[in-house]
Amino acid sequence: MTYEERPDDMQELVTEIARALVDEPNAVIVEAVKRPENTVLRLRVAPSDVGKVIGKQGRTARSMRTILGAVSMKYHHRYTLDILEEDKQGIQVQNGAA
């Protein structure tokens, strides 16, 4: 199955993983920005839950990116994960793109 032949369920996968990790699962939003060469998944959670999806020394975020990397190899379509957080002024700040 190629990227074009299968349903795009990576957005749902990241959503479910994030909801399992956070205290406010209803605040989890995953936006998929599709491009011909890749798909960027932008994850937003409640400000109090950002640390939970990043993890100690970024281990949780790195693990989610590893899963997306494995899927990227299988479907020959690159997936990346951006974790967005709000600073004190409400501005979105990207946290580690890989």
C-alpha positions in Angstrom: 0.0 0.0 0.0 1.4 3.4 -0.9 0.7 6.8 0.7 -2.0 7.6 -1.9 -3.8 4.2 -1.6 -4.4 4.1 2.2 -6.4 6.3 4.5 -4.4 9.0 6.3 -4.6 7.7 9.9 -1.3 9.1 11.2 -3.1 12.2 12.5 -5.5 9.9 14.4 -2.5 7.8 15.7 -0.7 10.9 17.1 -4.0 12.2 18.6 -4.7 8.9 20.4 -1.1 8.7 21.8 -1.2 12.3 23.0 -4.6 11.8 24.6 -3.3 8.8 26.5 -0.5 10.9 27.9 -2.2 14.1 29.0 -4.5 15.2 31.8 -6.8 17.2 29.5 -7.4 14.8 26.5 -10.2 17.1 25.1 -7.6 19.9 24.5 -5.5 17.7 22.2 -5.5 19.0 18.6 -3.5 17.5 15.7 -3.4 19.4 12.5 -2.0 17.7 9.4 -0.3 19.9 6.8 0.0 17.8 3.7 2.6 18.5 1.0 3.7 16.4 -1.9 7.0 15.4 -0.3 5.9 15.2 3.4 3.2 15.6 6.0 3.7 17.8 9.0 1.7 16.8 12.1 1.2 19.8 14.4 0.4 18.7 17.9 -1.2 21.2 20.4 -2.1 20.3 24.0 -3.1 22.3 27.0 -0.3 24.4 28.4 -0.1 22.3 31.5 0.3 19.1 29.4 3.2 20.2 27.1 5.8 18.6 29.4 3.9 15.3 29.3 4.1 15.0 25.5 7.7 16.1 25.4 8.9 13.9 28.3 12.1 14.0 30.3 14.9 15.1 28.0 12.5 14.9 25.1 12.2 11.1 25.2 8.4 10.9 24.7 8.5 13.2 21.7 11.5 11.3 20.3 9.5 8.1 20.6 6.5 9.5 18.8 8.9 10.7 16.0 10.5 7.2 15.8 7.1 5.7 15.2 6.4 8.3 12.5 9.8 7.5 11.0 9.0 3.8 10.7 5.7 4.6 9.0 7.5 7.0 6.7 9.8 4.2 5.6 6.9 1.8 5.0 4.8 4.3 3.0 7.6 6.2 1.3 6.2 9.4 2.6 7.8 11.5 5.3 5.9 12.4 8.4 7.3 14.9 10.9 5.9 16.0 14.2 5.9 19.6 15.6 4.8 20.1 19.2 3.4 23.6 19.5 3.1 25.4 22.8 1.9 28.8 23.8 4.2 31.2 25.6 2.9 33.8 28.2 1.7 36.2 25.4 -0.2 33.4 23.7 2.2 33.1 20.8 2.7 29.7 19.3 6.3 28.4 19.6 7.5 25.3 17.8 9.2 22.9 20.0 11.7 20.7 18.2 11.1 19.7 14.6 12.8 16.5 13.5 
